[in-house]
Amino acid sequence: MKLTPLGPWIARKIKHDQQNGRGLTRELIEAYQLEKLRQTLELVSTQSIFYQHHLAGCDLDLRNLDQLKHLPFTTADDIKKNPVHFLTVSQGEIDRIVTLQSSGTTGQPKRIYFTTADQELTIDFFQQGMATFVEPGDRVLILLPGKNPGSVGDLLRQGLARHGVKGIVYGPVFNPAETLEVIQKEEIDCLVGIPVQVLSLARYRDTNGLPVSVGVKNVLLSTDYVPEAVVQALQEAWGCRVFNHYGSTEMGLGGGVECAALKGYHLREADLYFEVVDPVSGEVLPDGEYGEVVFTTLTRQGMPLIRYKTGDFSRFLKEPCPCGTVLKRLDSVKGRLMGTVELRTGNCISISELDETILRFKGVVDFSAELREGNEQVLTITIFQAGGNQEPVEPEAVLQALMKLVQLENAVEQGCLKLRVQVENGEQKRSITSSKRLVAIIPERDELS
C-alpha cells in the first residue's frame, strides 16, 4: 500500500536526511516537536498579551513533551473575549482574518488571524494531503467557500495547482441539480465538500426518478463530523473512495487526512501537536481511549494557540497503519461534545447518533434537531428530503427507527419526552447545511403558548 505523502513531507520539514519518509521515527518527530514547542512558548510569553497573563507562573522550560500537560488549556471563549490579545505580530502583518459566528443566536464570534506565512503553511499541507488521492491532470471541484483570497477554497486551489491538478472553486451547494451539471460538464474526477452537501448530490433524482451519472472517483469530506452513513451512501451511489479530512479554522484549516487505508487521520505533526484529554478532568489519556482533542500550534506566526480545546471527540489509534507510516493516527471524530444534549432521564443523545440513524434513509439529505424545554421535553426532527422525483420519506418510518435508540425509547416511555418527525423538501430549504450541526436547545421561556 502507498505510504501517506505526509510521511516524506514531514521528513523534509524536520530536515530528516531520508527524504522518502521510510527512515522517519517517532523519536525524530518528537525531538522536532519539543524544540518547536519551546520556541512557540518563548514567542507567546514575550509577544502575546493573552498568554503573558494566561501562562504567568507556569514553567515554560519544557524538558520533554509530557510536561506540556501542566500548562492550562485555551478555549473558544478565551478567543472570543479579545482575539487581538493573542497576536504575536503587529496587526499590519496580518494578511487574513476569519470570523467564525457562534452556533447560538447571541454568542460572540471568534476571530482567527493569519499572516502570509501562516497561509503558506496551509497551502503546503493541502498540496501534500490531496496527493493521497489525486494525480497531475485530475480535475477537482471545490464545494467550499473560495471567492475571497485566502479563503479555504482559494488556498486549496493553490495547493492543487502546485501538484499539477486543476482545482475549480464552485462554492457551497445550493442547488444540487445545477452542481451536478457542472460536475458532468467539467468532467470532474474528485469532489471536496461538506458531508451533507455532497450527500445531496448523490441522492438527487432526475425527473424520471433516476440518479444523475457522474465520473467522480474520489471524494474528500471536510468541515464537519462525517457520519458513516454518508460514507456508505456515497460509495454505493458513485462507486468512489471517500476520504475524511480533519481540520478547523483554528488549526489553520488543516489538521489531518486519511491515507489509502481509510483507517484514521494522519496528522500534520510538523505544524501541530495533538493531545487527547479527559473532557472533565483534563488529564491526558493514553492511546486507545476516547476523549477531547486538544492541539498546540508549532509553526504559527500570527496567532499561536497553546493547548486549544476543540470540543471534538476521538482517540489515538494504537495499531500501526497498513500504509507503514510512523505518523500518529487519530480515529475518525465520533462527534462533538457540544453536540450532545441531556434528556430528563439523565441519559444523553448526540447529533452523531441521530446522524447514523436518520441519514441511512435513502431520501434524506439533511435534518435539523430542536429540543424544546418545558413541562416536558419535545424533540422535533425536521427531515429535508432529496431533490428530484423520488419516493417520499415517511415520517413514521423515521420515528420508528429513532425509537430504537435506547435513550429516546426510555425517555418517551417514561413520559419525559415527546418525539416528533416532520418532512420538508430539501430544495425549498434556504441552503443545505454549511456549518457544524448541533441539537438546538430552546429554553422554556421561549416556549410557544
C-alpha positions as CSV (number, residue, x, y, z in Angstrom):
1,M,0.0,0.0,0.0
2,K,1.2,3.5,-0.9
3,L,2.7,5.4,2.1
4,T,0.8,8.5,3.1
5,P,2.5,11.5,1.3
6,L,2.5,13.3,4.7
7,G,5.4,11.0,5.8
8,P,8.0,12.2,3.3
9,W,6.7,15.8,3.6
10,I,7.1,15.8,7.4
11,A,10.6,14.2,6.9
12,R,11.6,17.2,4.7
13,K,10.1,19.7,7.1
14,I,12.1,18.4,10.1
15,K,15.1,18.2,7.8
16,H,15.4,14.4,8.2
17,D,18.0,13.2,5.6
18,Q,15.9,10.3,4.3
19,Q,13.5,12.1,2.0
20,N,11.3,9.2,1.3
21,G,10.0,9.2,4.8
22,R,10.8,5.5,5.4
23,G,13.5,6.2,7.8
24,L,11.4,8.6,9.8
25,T,11.0,7.7,13.5
26,R,8.8,8.8,16.4
27,E,12.0,9.9,18.2
28,L,12.9,12.3,15.4
29,I,9.4,13.7,15.1
30,E,9.1,14.2,18.9
31,A,12.5,15.8,19.2
32,Y,11.5,18.3,16.5
33,Q,8.1,18.9,18.2
34,L,9.7,19.6,21.5
35,E,12.1,22.2,20.0
36,K,9.2,23.9,18.2
37,L,7.1,23.9,21.4
38,R,9.9,25.6,23.3
39,Q,10.2,28.2,20.5
40,T,6.4,28.8,20.5
41,L,6.2,29.2,24.2
42,E,9.1,31.7,24.1
43,L,7.2,33.6,21.4
44,V,3.8,33.8,23.1
45,S,5.3,34.6,26.6
46,T,7.1,37.6,25.2
47,Q,4.7,38.8,22.4
48,S,1.1,37.8,23.2
49,I,-0.8,39.8,25.8
50,F,-3.2,37.0,26.4
51,Y,-0.5,34.3,27.0
52,Q,1.7,36.6,29.1
53,H,-1.2,36.5,31.7
54,H,-2.5,33.0,30.9
55,L,0.8,31.3,31.4
56,A,2.1,33.5,34.2
57,G,3.7,31.4,36.9
58,C,4.0,28.3,34.6
59,D,7.2,26.5,34.0
60,L,7.8,27.1,30.2
61,D,11.2,25.4,30.1
62,L,9.9,22.1,28.7
63,R,12.4,19.2,29.1
64,N,10.0,16.7,27.4
65,L,6.7,16.6,25.7
66,D,4.9,15.2,28.7
67,Q,5.5,18.5,30.6
68,L,3.1,20.3,28.3
69,K,0.2,18.7,30.2
70,H,0.9,21.1,33.1
71,L,0.0,24.2,31.1
72,P,-3.6,25.5,31.1
73,F,-6.0,25.0,28.2
74,T,-7.1,27.7,25.8
75,T,-10.8,27.8,24.9
76,A,-13.0,29.3,22.3
77,D,-14.4,31.7,24.9
78,D,-10.8,32.9,25.5
79,I,-10.5,33.8,21.8
80,K,-14.0,35.5,21.7
81,K,-13.2,37.9,24.6
82,N,-10.3,39.6,22.9
83,P,-8.7,37.9,19.9
84,V,-6.3,40.7,19.2
85,H,-4.5,40.0,22.5
86,F,-3.4,36.6,21.1
87,L,-1.4,38.2,18.4
88,T,2.4,37.9,18.4
89,V,2.9,40.2,15.4
90,S,1.6,43.7,14.6
91,Q,-1.9,43.9,13.1
92,G,-0.2,45.3,9.9
93,E,1.4,41.9,9.4
94,I,-1.9,40.1,9.4
95,D,-3.0,39.1,5.9
96,R,-6.2,37.3,6.6
97,I,-8.9,37.4,9.4
98,V,-11.6,34.7,9.6
99,T,-14.7,35.5,11.6
100,L,-16.5,32.4,13.0
101,Q,-20.0,33.0,14.1
102,S,-21.3,31.2,17.2
103,S,-23.6,28.2,16.8
104,G,-26.1,30.0,19.0
105,T,-28.0,33.2,18.3
106,T,-26.3,35.5,20.7
107,G,-22.8,34.2,21.2
108,Q,-19.8,36.4,20.3
109,P,-17.9,35.4,17.2
110,K,-14.4,34.1,17.1
111,R,-11.8,35.9,15.0
112,I,-8.7,34.0,13.8
113,Y,-5.7,35.8,12.4
114,F,-3.2,34.6,9.8
115,T,0.0,36.1,8.3
116,T,1.0,35.4,4.7
117,A,3.5,32.8,6.1
118,D,0.7,31.1,8.1
119,Q,-1.4,30.7,4.9
120,E,1.6,29.3,3.1
121,L,1.8,26.5,5.6
122,T,-1.8,25.7,4.8
123,I,-1.3,25.7,1.1
124,D,1.7,23.4,1.6
125,F,-0.3,21.0,3.7
126,F,-3.2,21.0,1.2
127,Q,-0.8,20.1,-1.7
128,Q,0.6,17.1,0.2
129,G,-2.7,15.9,1.7
130,M,-4.5,16.0,-1.6
131,A,-1.7,14.0,-3.2
132,T,-3.1,11.0,-1.3
133,F,-5.9,10.6,-3.9
134,V,-5.4,13.0,-6.9
135,E,-2.8,12.9,-9.6
136,P,-1.5,15.5,-12.0
137,G,-4.1,16.2,-14.7
138,D,-7.1,15.4,-12.4
139,R,-9.9,17.9,-12.1
140,V,-11.3,18.7,-8.6
141,L,-14.5,20.6,-7.9
142,I,-14.2,22.5,-4.6
143,L,-17.6,22.8,-2.9
144,L,-16.3,25.1,-0.2
145,P,-16.2,29.0,0.1
146,G,-13.4,30.3,-2.1
147,K,-14.3,33.6,-3.6
148,N,-12.0,35.7,-1.3
149,P,-8.2,35.5,-1.4
150,G,-7.0,33.3,1.5
151,S,-10.4,31.5,1.9
152,V,-10.3,27.8,2.3
153,G,-11.3,27.1,-1.3
154,D,-8.7,29.5,-2.6
155,L,-5.9,28.0,-0.6
156,L,-6.9,24.5,-1.7
157,R,-7.0,25.6,-5.3
158,Q,-3.4,26.9,-4.9
159,G,-2.2,23.7,-3.2
160,L,-3.7,21.6,-6.0
161,A,-2.1,23.7,-8.7
162,R,1.3,23.0,-7.2
163,H,0.6,19.3,-7.7
164,G,-0.5,19.8,-11.3
165,V,-4.2,19.4,-10.6
166,K,-6.9,21.7,-11.8
167,G,-9.0,23.0,-8.8
168,I,-12.3,24.6,-9.7
169,V,-13.8,26.7,-6.9
170,Y,-17.5,26.3,-7.1
171,G,-18.6,27.1,-3.5
172,P,-21.2,25.5,-1.3
173,V,-24.1,23.5,-2.8
174,F,-27.3,25.5,-3.0
175,N,-28.9,23.7,-6.0
176,P,-27.9,20.0,-6.4
177,A,-29.2,19.8,-10.0
178,E,-27.0,22.8,-11.1
179,T,-24.0,21.4,-9.3
180,L,-24.4,18.0,-10.9
181,E,-24.5,19.7,-14.3
182,V,-21.2,21.3,-13.6
183,I,-19.7,18.0,-12.5
184,Q,-20.6,16.5,-15.8
185,K,-19.6,19.4,-17.9
186,E,-16.2,19.9,-16.3
187,E,-15.5,16.1,-16.2
188,I,-14.7,16.2,-12.5
189,D,-12.6,13.4,-11.0
190,C,-12.8,14.4,-7.4
191,L,-15.1,16.4,-5.1
192,V,-14.2,18.2,-1.9
193,G,-17.1,19.3,0.2
194,I,-19.3,19.3,3.3
195,P,-20.7,15.8,4.1
196,V,-24.5,16.5,3.8
197,Q,-24.0,18.8,0.8
198,V,-22.2,16.0,-1.1
199,L,-24.9,13.6,0.1
200,S,-27.5,15.9,-1.5
201,L,-25.7,15.3,-4.9
202,A,-25.6,11.6,-4.6
203,R,-29.2,11.3,-3.6
204,Y,-30.6,13.7,-6.2
205,R,-33.0,12.1,-8.7
206,D,-34.0,13.5,-12.1
207,T,-37.5,13.9,-13.5
208,N,-37.6,10.1,-14.2
209,G,-36.6,9.3,-10.7
210,L,-33.1,8.2,-11.7
211,P,-29.7,9.2,-10.2
212,V,-27.5,11.5,-12.2
213,S,-24.5,9.7,-13.6
214,V,-21.1,11.3,-12.7
215,G,-17.5,10.1,-13.1
216,V,-16.3,11.0,-9.7
217,K,-13.5,8.7,-8.5
218,N,-12.7,10.2,-5.1
219,V,-14.5,12.4,-2.6
220,L,-12.9,14.3,0.3
221,L,-15.3,15.3,3.1
222,S,-14.4,18.2,5.3
223,T,-15.6,20.9,7.8
224,D,-17.8,18.7,9.9
225,Y,-18.1,15.3,11.6
226,V,-18.5,12.7,8.9
227,P,-21.3,10.1,9.6
228,E,-20.5,6.6,8.4
229,A,-24.0,6.6,6.9
230,V,-22.8,9.3,4.5
231,V,-19.7,7.5,3.6
232,Q,-21.6,4.3,2.7
233,A,-24.2,6.3,0.7
234,L,-21.5,7.9,-1.5
235,Q,-19.7,4.6,-2.0
236,E,-22.9,2.9,-3.1
237,A,-24.1,5.8,-5.3
238,W,-20.8,6.5,-7.2
239,G,-18.5,3.6,-6.5
240,C,-15.9,6.1,-5.3
241,R,-13.4,6.2,-2.5
242,V,-14.4,8.5,0.3
243,F,-11.7,10.2,2.4
244,N,-12.1,12.2,5.5
245,H,-10.2,15.4,6.3
246,Y,-9.9,16.7,9.9
247,G,-9.3,20.3,10.5
248,S,-10.7,23.6,11.7
249,T,-10.0,27.3,11.1
250,E,-8.2,27.4,14.5
251,M,-5.8,24.7,13.2
252,G,-5.0,26.7,10.2
253,L,-7.8,24.9,8.2
254,G,-5.9,21.6,8.0
255,G,-5.2,19.1,10.7
256,G,-5.0,15.6,9.2
257,V,-6.3,13.4,6.4
258,E,-6.8,9.7,5.8
259,C,-4.4,7.7,3.6
260,A,-5.4,5.0,1.1
261,A,-6.1,2.6,4.0
262,L,-9.0,4.8,5.1
263,K,-8.4,4.0,8.7
264,G,-8.0,7.3,10.6
265,Y,-6.4,10.7,10.0
266,H,-2.6,11.0,9.6
267,L,-1.8,14.3,11.3
268,R,0.1,17.4,10.4
269,E,2.7,16.7,13.0
270,A,5.3,19.2,11.8
271,D,2.9,22.1,12.4
272,L,0.6,20.9,15.1
273,Y,1.0,18.9,18.3
274,F,-2.1,16.9,19.3
275,E,-3.3,15.5,22.6
276,V,-6.5,13.6,23.7
277,V,-7.7,14.6,27.2
278,D,-10.4,13.7,29.6
279,P,-13.1,16.4,28.9
280,V,-13.9,16.6,32.7
281,S,-10.6,16.2,34.5
282,G,-8.3,17.5,31.7
283,E,-5.9,14.6,32.2
284,V,-4.1,13.4,29.1
285,L,-5.4,10.0,28.1
286,P,-3.4,7.0,26.8
287,D,-3.7,5.9,23.2
288,G,-6.9,4.0,22.6
289,E,-9.1,5.9,25.0
290,Y,-11.7,8.4,23.7
291,G,-11.6,12.0,24.9
292,E,-11.5,15.6,23.7
293,V,-9.0,16.5,21.0
294,V,-6.6,19.3,22.0
295,F,-3.9,20.9,19.8
296,T,-1.0,23.3,20.1
297,T,0.4,25.2,17.0
298,L,4.1,24.6,16.4
299,T,4.9,27.0,13.4
300,R,2.1,29.6,13.5
301,Q,3.5,33.2,13.4
302,G,0.4,35.5,13.8
303,M,-1.8,33.8,16.3
304,P,-0.2,30.8,18.0
305,L,-2.5,28.7,20.2
306,I,-1.5,26.6,23.2
307,R,-3.5,23.5,24.2
308,Y,-6.6,24.7,22.4
309,K,-9.7,22.6,23.2
310,T,-11.6,21.6,20.0
311,G,-14.7,20.0,21.5
312,D,-14.1,17.1,19.1
313,F,-14.4,13.6,20.5
314,S,-11.9,11.0,19.3
315,R,-8.8,8.8,20.3
316,F,-5.4,7.9,19.1
317,L,-5.2,4.5,17.4
318,K,-2.6,2.2,18.9
319,E,-2.1,-0.1,15.9
320,P,0.3,0.7,13.1
321,C,-1.3,2.0,9.9
322,P,-1.4,-0.5,7.0
323,C,0.4,2.1,4.9
324,G,3.5,1.7,7.0
325,T,4.0,5.3,8.3
326,V,5.2,6.1,11.8
327,L,2.9,9.1,11.9
328,K,0.2,9.0,14.6
329,R,-3.3,8.2,13.6
330,L,-6.4,9.9,15.1
331,D,-9.5,7.9,14.8
332,S,-12.4,9.4,12.9
333,V,-14.1,12.0,15.0
334,K,-17.2,10.5,16.7
335,G,-18.9,13.8,17.2
336,R,-18.6,16.9,19.2
337,L,-19.0,17.4,23.0
338,M,-21.3,20.4,22.2
339,G,-23.4,18.1,20.0
340,T,-24.7,16.1,23.0
341,V,-27.8,17.1,25.0
342,E,-29.1,15.7,28.2
343,L,-32.6,14.2,28.5
344,R,-34.7,14.3,31.6
345,T,-34.0,10.7,32.3
346,G,-30.3,11.6,32.8
347,N,-29.3,9.9,29.5
348,C,-27.8,11.9,26.7
349,I,-28.4,11.9,22.9
350,S,-25.9,13.2,20.4
351,I,-26.1,14.6,16.9
352,S,-23.8,11.8,15.7
353,E,-26.3,9.1,16.9
354,L,-29.1,10.9,15.2
355,D,-27.0,11.2,12.0
356,E,-26.3,7.5,11.9
357,T,-30.0,6.7,12.3
358,I,-31.6,9.3,10.1
359,L,-29.1,9.7,7.2
360,R,-29.4,6.0,6.4
361,F,-32.9,6.7,4.9
362,K,-32.2,6.9,1.1
363,G,-34.3,10.1,0.5
364,V,-32.8,12.1,3.3
365,V,-30.0,14.7,2.6
366,D,-30.1,16.6,5.9
367,F,-32.1,17.3,9.0
368,S,-32.4,19.6,11.9
369,A,-33.0,18.7,15.6
370,E,-34.6,21.0,18.1
371,L,-35.0,20.1,21.8
372,R,-37.6,22.4,23.4
373,E,-37.7,22.6,27.2
374,G,-41.0,22.9,29.1
375,N,-43.1,20.8,31.4
376,E,-41.7,18.0,29.2
377,Q,-39.0,18.0,26.6
378,V,-40.1,17.9,22.9
379,L,-37.5,16.7,20.4
380,T,-38.6,17.8,16.9
381,I,-36.7,16.3,13.9
382,T,-37.2,18.1,10.6
383,I,-36.2,15.9,7.7
384,F,-35.0,17.5,4.4
385,Q,-35.7,15.2,1.5
386,A,-33.5,14.9,-1.6
387,G,-34.5,16.9,-4.6
388,G,-35.9,15.5,-7.8
389,N,-38.6,12.9,-8.5
390,Q,-38.4,10.1,-5.9
391,E,-40.3,8.3,-3.3
392,P,-41.1,10.5,-0.3
393,V,-39.5,9.8,3.1
394,E,-42.2,8.5,5.5
395,P,-42.1,10.3,8.9
396,E,-43.4,7.3,10.7
397,A,-40.6,5.1,9.4
398,V,-38.0,7.6,10.7
399,L,-39.8,7.8,14.0
400,Q,-39.8,4.0,14.5
401,A,-36.0,4.0,13.7
402,L,-35.4,6.7,16.3
403,M,-37.3,4.8,18.9
404,K,-34.7,2.0,18.6
405,L,-32.3,4.4,20.3
406,V,-32.5,3.3,23.9
407,Q,-32.2,6.8,25.3
408,L,-35.1,8.1,23.3
409,E,-37.2,5.0,23.9
410,N,-36.8,5.2,27.6
411,A,-37.5,8.9,27.8
412,V,-40.7,8.6,25.7
413,E,-41.9,5.6,27.7
414,Q,-41.3,7.4,31.0
415,G,-43.3,10.4,29.8
416,C,-40.3,12.8,29.9
417,L,-40.1,13.3,26.1
418,K,-42.2,13.8,23.1
419,L,-40.7,12.9,19.8
420,R,-41.9,14.5,16.6
421,V,-40.8,13.9,13.0
422,Q,-41.7,16.1,10.0
423,V,-40.5,16.1,6.4
424,E,-39.8,19.1,4.2
425,N,-38.5,19.4,0.6
426,G,-34.7,19.9,0.7
427,E,-34.9,22.1,-2.4
428,Q,-37.1,24.6,-0.5
429,K,-34.6,24.9,2.2
430,R,-32.6,28.1,2.1
431,S,-29.4,26.1,1.7
432,I,-28.1,22.7,2.6
433,T,-26.2,22.9,5.9
434,S,-22.8,24.5,5.6
435,S,-21.9,24.7,9.2
436,K,-21.3,22.3,12.1
437,R,-24.6,20.8,13.1
438,L,-25.9,20.6,16.6
439,V,-29.1,19.8,18.5
440,A,-30.6,23.2,19.1
441,I,-31.9,23.7,22.6
442,I,-34.9,26.1,23.1
443,P,-35.2,27.3,26.7
444,E,-38.5,27.1,28.5
445,R,-39.0,30.8,28.5
446,D,-39.1,30.8,24.7
447,E,-41.8,28.0,24.5
448,L,-44.7,28.9,22.3
449,S,-48.0,29.1,24.0
